Amino acid sequence: MTQCFHIKDEIRILGIDDSALISDNVLIVGAFFRGKGWIDGVLSSYMKRDGMDGTESIIKMVRESKYFQQTRLIMLDGVTYAGFNPIDIEQIYYDCKIPVLVLMRKYPDMTRIEKALSYLPHGGERLDIIKKAGEIFRVKSNDALNPVYIQCKGISVEDAARIVRLTSTKSNIPEPLRVAHLIATGIILGESRGKA
């Protein structure tokens, strides 16, 4: 089911990204934004490196937050966190009743992903969760030379693309994800590194 969306300039978005993989417990950070340029808060939690607890960790972090009732969209950087800890975006949408938008810089190479998963326990289950995220769509961001790719639950592709363009002010990555990445890597590594 897709929710009907009225997209305001200050739509409340929770962007979630993970930190560097330097331990078995990987920090995840949520940056709670009003639209494209106003950060209202930060959340954090942990999940296991290459574990199977990512979906549950995100749902718990979102539902226990004081921002839960205000959040209109959850934005994720891909469907695997903490290495290959798969995120079930359908389950997040079902449990939180908040649309989910997944953003990727590049179209995923499913052959390489399947090969990598074959070395992990529950490889088939992980792959099923990844595939469950649905069709991948190419979206033009504000940076016309660098499109991004999205998947979504609970929101139309058209509305999701509008939100990507609304919130991508500094690069082709929406600010909620870019800032979540900066905070997560900065905490764990001592300074921000890499790309969201």
N, C-alpha and C positions, 0 to 999 in steps of 0.2 A: 504494500500500500504506500502511495506517495502522498505526503502532506501538501496541502495548498500553501504556498509561500507568498507572503508579502515581504519583499526584501527592502528593509530600511537601511539607510547609510550607517546606522549604529547597531546593526544586528549583532546579538551576543554570540560569539563563537569561541569554542574551546579547542585550541590547537594543541595536539599532543605529539611529542617526539621523545626518542630515547637518547641516552648518552653513549659514550664510548664503552666498548666491551672489555673492561679491564678487570672484572670480577664476575663471579657466578650470579650475583644479585645486581641487576642492571637498573639504574635510576631511569624513571620516566618522568617527564615534566609536562604539565598542562599550562598553557598561557591563555588566560581568559581575557578576550578582547571585546571591545565595543567597536564593531566595524573594522576599518582599516588602520586606525592609528591611535587607539586609546587602550592601554593595557590596564585592566581592573584588578587582576589578581593572578596568583601562581599556585598551582597544585603540584604535588609530587607523590610518587609511589615507587614500588619496585616490582620487577618480575624476574623470573629465572632465565639465565642465558640458555638459549636453545630449549626452553621449557615448553610447557603446554598450559601455562597459567596466565597468558597475556590478556585474553578476553576478560577473564574474571577480575584481573587487577585493574583494568581500565574501567569496567562497570562499577566496581567498588569505589574507586577514586572519584568518579563522576557523581554517583548517587549519594555519597557521604559529604560532598562539597556544599558549602553554603551557596555556591553558584548554580547548583543543579536546576532549580526552578526557573532561573533566568536564561539558561543555555538554550539557544535555538538551533545550533549546529555543532556537531563534533567533527573536527577535521584531523585526519590521520596522515602520517607520512608513510604510505605503503601499508601492506597487510601483514608484514612480519616485523616484529620488534625484537630487540635483544638477541640478535642473530636470526635464528629461524623459529621464533616463538610466534605461531600463527594467530592472527586476530580475526575473530568471527564478527564481521560488521553487521550481519543480520541479527545475531544475538544481542549485540550492543543496542541496536535500534529497538528490538523487541523488549529488552529489559528497561531501557532508559526512556523510551518513547521520544527520542531525539534523533532527527535525521543524521546520517553519517556520510561524510565526503572523504574519500581516499584520494590523495594526490601523489603522483610519481613524476619524477623528472624525465625518465625514459620508459619506453615500453618494455615490460619485463620479458626476459628470455626464459620461457617456461621449460625448455629443454635443459638448460643449466640448473634451474631451480629444482626440477624433478631429480636430476642427478645428485645434487647436493643433499636433498631430502632422503635419498636412498641410504645415506650413511648414518642417519639419525633414527632413534627409536620412534615408532608411530609415524613413519614417513608417509604412508598412505593416508592416514588421518589428517596429517598436516596439509598434504596436498589438497584433500577434499575441502578443508576450511579455506584455503587460498582460492580455490576455484569457485567456492560458494559466493565470493564477493561479486561475481557477475561480470558483465561485459565491461571492457575498457574503452573509454572514449578519449579521442584527441581533442584538446581544448586550446584555443588561442588565448594566451594571457596578454597582459599589457605589453609584454616583450614579444613582438610579432616574430622575431627570429628564433625564439625558443619556446615552442608550445609545450604543454604539460599533458599528462594523461590522468584521467580520473575514473573512479568507480563510485557508486553512491547507492544508499538505501534510504528510502523515506523522503526523497527529494528528486525532482526531475533533473535530467541532465542539463536542460536549458537553465534552470534556476541555479544549479550547482556551478555551471560555467559563469553565470553572472556574478556569483559570490567570489569565485576565483579572481575574476577581473577587478571587482570592487576592492578586494583586500590585498592584491599584489601591487604594492606601491613602490617598493625598493628593488624588486627583482621579479622574476616570473614565479616566485614562491610566495604564497599568501603570508602576510605578517604574523598571524597567530602561529603558524608552523615555523617560520624563520626565527621568531623570538624564542619559542619553546626549545628549538635546537641550540640557540646561543646560550640559553640559561643552563640546559642540561649538560652540554659539553664544558661550559665554563666551571660549573660546580665540580665535576669529576676530574677534569684535566688541569684545572687552575686557570685556564683561559679558553675562550671559544675557539673551536677549530672545525674545519670541514664545512660541507654544505648541508642545508636542511633537506 
